[in-house]
Amino acid sequence: MLLNAPMLEQMRRQTEDIIRYYGELNRRVATNGVDGIPQLLEIAKQVETAIGDVGAEELTWVAAEIKRLLDQLVRMDAQLEQLRELKTLLTQPSELDQSRRRSSL
């Protein structure tokens, strides 16, 4: 099959368009601190490998542990708030004490 001149010209333009588009993608990737598409693909491979080393069960377990710890901390905070309120009540002079002090003056 012989290629005619218009078909070759169209293929040349499409190739140039693809090369320009690839260059634009490379430029956009580079503006985000990555040295082009090849480095982006290498980083993606590294991320995939790193994520593969972390099991879903491990993430579920640690998330549950964090939630338990947060629940305990919230309970402790509530207890400390109650203790603060109790201390405030106990350290305030009572009305009876205040009236005794006024009458002794």
Order of alpha helices (4+ residues) and beta strands (2+ residues): alpha-alpha-alpha-alpha
